[in-house]
């Protein structure tokens, strides 16, 4: 196989991925006008439904424009040997391979951010603003970006440096050590993300004493779940959309409720949403996801170790001398079909976990508050009530609202 053949395989993969996404998006678009399922007719009134339709169509068109722009940009970058040019620039400033790699990815990320920034601004301050979701100020937007850059530079740079050190030290067996490193980092992030990193972007405060906290405590006691840490996060600082999530293990486990969730749902609905999150914990979904992610990472790293120093892959990108960072880029482009497959599998697993968490919530409470709460959340986020099955299968980490309600109303045990 020649470098030219590998190059055109990469181009073929990019074209296939782009066309697949556009086909799935178009199929989903054609279902926007489908009749709303009978069990969901109470989610929107006529005016709200029209607004949700406009929101979906606006995002579809914007997504088509931005993805096409990115796709064409990537093709041009490859055909004009952009990675080789960036590699030469990085090597003109440093000789150490770690420093070269940091400069290489730094230039790539800077260029990517410059290109994507106008789209991000338009999405936030035009589309989300138009439909009443945006609460992000210009100051918050800029600070978020700057904090993200610093975290990416410091943490991302440190992790990349450690990975290359493992590669230089362990040779072909480097993937074992990197696998262990990534597992430790994943475990740390699962344990302490909400405690250490969320406060950099949002204010968190313990849920105040009152009826809601009492009802949550009463529910936790009935299911034998020790829950000492219930936090409220100022999600309204950026958007009107609501959310809740569970994080951590052992003494670090906590539930975080968005202030928008508390505003939009009744106390009974909030407890039901919390019961769903408790269901994830009781069914050990956090641990299963960690295991699944770790196995996927291990497989990916092993496969990468077979190609990391390939002259063939480097030359396919126009670079004569193999290096870790060029091998990583080439492998990432070629790995896309496998990544799509693993993503489908992880989404299948995730949707099953959602069914199980819903089942746990309805079996420890009544199902009606969770159903009404999910409907309210769908309404306030103008979500799609008629997604195409193929789009759900490829992209949804949660079942559609109709699927979740049908499952809760059935006697099927998950």
N, C-alpha and C positions, 0 to 999 in steps of 0.2 A: 504494500500500500504506500502511496506517495503522499507527501505533505499536501499537495493540491487536492487529492481525493478526500483527505481528512477535512480540509478547509470547506469543501463543498458539502460534506456530510454535516458539518456545523451549520452551514447556511440552510441546508434542507431541514434540519431540526428546528431552527429559528422560524422558518416559514411555516412548518407544520404546526408548531405551538401557536403562532399568531393566528393562523386560519382556524385552528380548533377553538381558540378562545372567541374569535369573531362569530363562528357558527353557533357556539353555545350561547353567546350573548344575543344573537339574533333570534334563536329559538325562544329564549326567555322573553325577548321583546314581543314576539308574536303572541305570547300568552297573557300580556298585560290586559288585553281586552276580553279575556275569557270571563264568563259569568262567575261572580263571587260564590263560593260554596255556601250552601244553605246555612250551615252552622256558623258562618262568619259574616252573615248579612248585617249583624248588629255592631260590627266593628266601626264602620264609617257611616256617616250620613251622606247624602248625595254630594254636597259641596266638598266635604272632606275626601270623598273617594276621587272626585275630579282632581283635587289638589295632589293626592297620592299618585295618580296617573301621570300628572305633569312632572312631578318630582322624579319618578322612575324614568320617564322618557328623557328628561333633561340629563340625568346622570348617565343614561345609556349613550346618548350622543356625545357627551363630554368624554366619557371613557373611550369611545371609539376614536375620537380625535387625538387624545393624549397617547393612547396605546399605539396608534398608527405612527404618530410622530416619533415615539421611542423606537419602534420597530425599524423605521427607515433610518433613524440616526445610528442604530446598532449595525445595520447592514453597511452603511457608508463607512463607519468606523472600522469594520472588518476589512472591507475591500481596499481601503486606503492604509491598511496596516497600522491602525491606531495604537494597538497594544505595543507593537515594536517601537513606535515613536515615543510613547510614554516611558517604556523601558530604557531607551537611550537617554531621555531627559533625566530620569532618576539616577542612572549610572554616571551621568556627567557631574553629579553632585556628591556621590559617595561610592565607596568600594565595598564596604561591608554589606554582606547579603541581607542582613536583617534591616539595615538602614535603607538599602535600595528597595526592599519590599515595602517598607513603611511609606517611603516617598511615592512609590508606584501606586499603591492603593489610595494614598492621600490625594494624588492628582486625579485619579479616576473618580473618587468620591466627590471631590470639589467640582469637577466638570459635570458630573451627574446631578449634583445639587443645583448648580447654576441653571441647568436645562429644565429641571423639574420644578424649580421654585415658582415660576409664573403660573404653572398649573395648580400648584398647591394653594397659592394666593387666590386664584380665581375660584377654586372649589370652596374655600373657606369663606371668603368675603363677598362672593357673588352668588353662587348656587345655594350654599347653606344659609346665607343671609336672606336670600329671596324667599325661602320657604320657612323662615322663622326659627331655624335651629341654631344659628351661630350666636355665640356670646363671647367669642374670643376678641379681645381688643388687639390693636396693632402692637402694643407694648407686650402683651402676653405672647402673641405669635412670634415676635422677634426673640423674646427671652427663651421660649421653648426651643426655637431653632438653635440659639447659642448654647444652651445647656446640652442639647442633643449632640452638637458638634464636639463639645468638651468631653462628654461621656464616651462618645465613639472614639475620639482621639486617644483618650487615656486608657479606657478599658479595652477597646478594640485593639489599640496598638500594643498593649501589654500582652493580651492573649495571643495575637499574631506572633509577637516576638518569642513567647514561650513555645509556640508550636514549631517555629523554625529552629529554635534551639534543640527541641526534641528530634527534629529531622536531621540536623547536623550531627547530633550526638549518637543517635540510635540507628541511623541509616534506614534500611528496608523495614525494620521493626518499629519505626517511629510511631506508626498508627496506634499501637497498643498504648503507649504513654500519652498520646494526644487524646485517645478515647477516655482514659482514666481522668485526664485533666478536664475534659469537657463534662464528664459525669459529675465531678466535684463542683465545677462551676454551676451546672444545672441544679444540683442539690442545694447549693448555697443560694441561688436565685429563688428557688421555690420556697426556701425557708425565710429569707430576709428581704426579698424584693419590696414587699409592701412597707417594711419597716425602714429600709435604708434609701430606696430609690424613689418611691412614690412621693415622699415629702419634698423632693427637689422640684416637683412640678405642681403638686396639689397640697392643700391643707387638709390634714386628717384630724378628726377629733372624736373622742369616745361618744357613743350615743348617749344623749342626756337621759336622766331618770324620768320616768313617766309611763303612760299606758303602753306605748309601743315596746319599750324595753322590758316591761313586766310581762307582756304577752310573749315576747321572744324568749325570755327566761323560763316562763312556764312551759312553753313548747319544748325547749331544750331539755328541761327536767323530765318531761314525759317520755322522751326517747333516749334518755340516759346519755346525753351529749353535753360534755362540759364546754361551755362557751363563755369565756371571761372577756374576750376582746371583740367588741362590736364597734366598728368605726364608721363615721360618716365622712365622705369625701366631697369636696366642693366641685362636683362635675359641672355644675351650672356656670362655672368660671369660663367654660369653653363651649358648652352645647346644652340644649334643652333635652337631649336624649338621655335615657336613664339606663342604669345597669347595676349589677351587684355581683360580687365574686368572692370565692373562698380561696384562701392561700395559707401556706405554711403547714408545718407538722408539729405534733406534740405541744409544747408550751408556747410555740410561736404561731399556732393556728389562729386565724382571725377571719371574721366576715366583714367585708367592706360594702356599705350601702351608699350609692350616690344620693346626694341631697335631692336630685331631681326625681329619683325613685320614691323617696318619702313624700314628695309633693304630689306626685301623680297617682299613687296607689293608696287604697285604704289600709288600715292597720292589719286587717285579716289577710289582705292580698300580699302585703309585705312579709308577714309570717309564712305564708304559703311559698313565696319566692325563696325565703330563707330555708324552708323545709326542703326545697329542691336542692339548694346548695349543701345542706346537711346530708342529703341523699348521696351526693357525689363523694362526700367524705366517708360515709358509712359503707358505701360499696367500693371504697378504696380506688376510686377513679384517678385521683392524683398520682398514686403510686403506679397504677397500671400505665398511665400516660408517660410517667417518667421512665418506666421499663421499656415501653414501646419506642420512645424517643431515643433511649440509650442504645437499643438494638439497631435501630435504623442508622444512628450515627456511627456505630461500630462497623456496620456493613459498608457504609459510604466511605469511611476512612480506609478500610481494607482495600476497597476497589481503587480508591485514589492512590494508595501506596504502589499499585501496579503500574501507574502511569505518570507519577509525579516528576520523574527525571527523563521523560521520553523526549528524545530529540525530534521524533516525528511530530509530536503535538506542538512543540515549540516552533518548529519550522512552518507548521500549518498556520500559525499566527504571525509568521514573518520574522521570528526571533531565532537567530542562529545558535545561541548558547542556551541550553536548558537551565531553568532556575525554578525554585519552589513556587514563586508567585505566578510565573507564566504557566507552569503546570497546573496550578490551582484554577486559573482562569479557563484554560482549555478544557480541563476536566469538568468544570462547572457547566460549560456550554454543552458538552457531550452527554452529561449526566441528566439533562433535562427530562428525557422520556422516562427514566427510572424515577426521577423526582416526582413526576406527575403520577406515576403508578403508586408510589408510597403515600403521596398526598391523598389519593382516592381511598387507600386502605385506612389511613388515619382518620379520614372523615367518616368512613363507615363505622369505625370503632367509636368515634366521638358521638355520632348520632345515636348509636345503641346506648351509650352512657347517658345521653340526655333522656331517652325513654326510661331508663332505669331510675334516674333521679326523679323524673316526673311520677313514676309508679310509687317510689318511696314516699314522695310528698303526699300523694292522694291516699296512700295506705295508712299514713300517720295523722292525716288531717282529712278534711273533705276536699274533693277535687274542684268544687265550684270556685273557691277563691283563687286558686292557681289559674284556672281557665280564664276567669274574668281579668285577672292581673296580666296574663299574657296578651289578652285582647287589647287592654289599655296600652301596654307597651308597644304593641304593633301599631295602634292608632297614632300614638304620639310621635312615633318615628317614621310614619308614612310608609310602612313596610309593604312588601309585595305579598298579596294574599293568594296569588295564582302563579307561583314559579313553575317553570317547565321542569318536569321530572329529570331530564338529562342534566340540566343546570344544577339542580339539587344534588344529584348523584356525584357530580364532579366537584362542586364547590361548597356545599353547605356543611358546616360542622354541627349544625342543629337541624333536626327535622323541620319541615315547614309547619306553620301554625296549625293548618288543617290536620296534618299528620299527628301532631302532638295531642290535639284535642280528641281526635278519633281514637288514639291509643288510650287516653285517660278514660274515655267513655266505654271502652271495651273491657272484657274480663281477662285479657291476655296478661300473663305474668312475665315481666322482663327480668 
